[in-house]
Amino acid sequence: SDFEMRGEIILPLDGFRKMNEERIENEEEEYKNPRNTASGSLKLQDSAEVAKRPLDCLLYQVVTEERKYKTHYENLENARKVGFKVPKTIALAKTIDAVFDFVEDWDLKRHDLPYETDGVVIKVNNLQQQDELGYTAKAPRWAIAYKFKAEQVSTVLEEITYQVGRTGAITPVANLKPVQLAGTIVKRASLHNADQIDKLDIRINDTVFVEKGGEIIPKIIAVDVSKRPDDSEPTKYATNCPECNTELIRSEGDAKHYCPNDFGCAPQITGRIQHFISRKAMDIDGLGGETVDLLRKEGLIQNYADLYELTVDQVIPLERMAEKSAQNMVAGILKSKEIPFEKVLFALGIRFVGETVAKKLAKHFKSIDNLLEADLETLVSVDEIGSRIAQSIIDFSNNLENIQLINRLKSHGVKLEVSAESLEGQTDKLAGKVFVVSGVFHQMSRNELKKAIEDNGGKVSSSISKKTSFIVAGDNMGPSKLEKAENLEVPIISEQDFIDMIN
């Protein structure tokens, strides 16, 4: 049967050293660290060039519908036997103490590995339990990473500047005296917000300690007050936008300051369009962030609706734009009209409406008109939509410029409602009902069962509570779930009972 192997591509230290020796011989600049060089190698356009590099891969998950083995460990051991490159460092731990022993052991031994590593991943072994635990929008609930303590260095904070995000959020940035840290030269680190600056009491010319979160993102963790200059002054946070000089606002309960000049502040204009075209949103091929900025500077676009009016002739004269590139860009923009409503809703960049929230709202309201006409009470009644998200949607719908943009997107044929095909087979039979799915099933897969519940208006929950209407139980339902269901008197139904219920 079909199966999938998952893992990661690495650049072993020996190969990295040899690459750098060759670069020194050719009088080229050395690569700084294996991790960045590996990811940079994969981004090369020429696959023949990538093939020359001494990359390797480590595999650590087998994904298959058919369950030949019951555990993650057995899957990997058997994958290794047939020739897949599964790390030999994997171990089976029976207790949490054994997990900590493994972590402590590798904190020392990791330096002897032929590649760099920054932590240990701890996973639930039983595959059925992995299914039961499932995933959040971003990560599995059955795995967690333990990160080793990061390397620290000290350097001087030379200046604090401010960046403006696509939503107008202001992020203070520490500009540092350049320092070598974990294989790269670090010059900048985020200071997050005004509260963080106050908490650290961080000031210009302070000596600060810097480390890399997850070995990637530089962050300031403390100030060496003993080295503070005598004439040091506390940091006064910016009062005006560094880009358009509009006075900043900070609402109660918000950690960040915001520039309210949504439609006139250059980074917000560019950032909103860049978000709109991104892979998880409209996924527009042939159009990148730098090109968006260039199109804005040339006066060709001021918002994402303008994209749909671009012509090849307008784009060709731009710097570094060949005819083929211009044609690909315009074709990519036209193709984005096929993107489904839930992704378009995410692409609009309504504050607090991320990928998962956009899916929920699209499923519930079915069209942008229904969503933007909803009042606060209606919005908050939708599962997992709180008052902060609801208020943000109302603020968006009360802005005339936003409504004009929506109307222009409609006129260009962008999908601003759920398509008839995806509405097929959807009913309200299970409206108001909450289901927990547990065990192993035979007629449908677990994911098909969950989809059938949602397609018929029900809600899937991962845990049993007083709100649970039914538990759909397959084979090997967990004893603790069974006991909880009996205590709360939640009805337990079989897979067949559920199929009869929706038919």
Beta strands, then each sheet from edge to edge (+ up, - down):
strand 1: 4-10
strand 2: 56-63
strand 3: 119-123
strand 4: 143-147
strand 5: 152-164
strand 6: 170-181
strand 7: 184-190
strand 8: 207-213
strand 9: 217-223
strand 10: 434-438
strand 11: 459-461
strand 12: 470-473
strand 13: 492-493
sheet 1: 1+ 2-
sheet 2: 3+ 4-
sheet 3: 7+ 6- 5+ 8- 9+
sheet 4: 11+ 10+ 12+ 13+
end
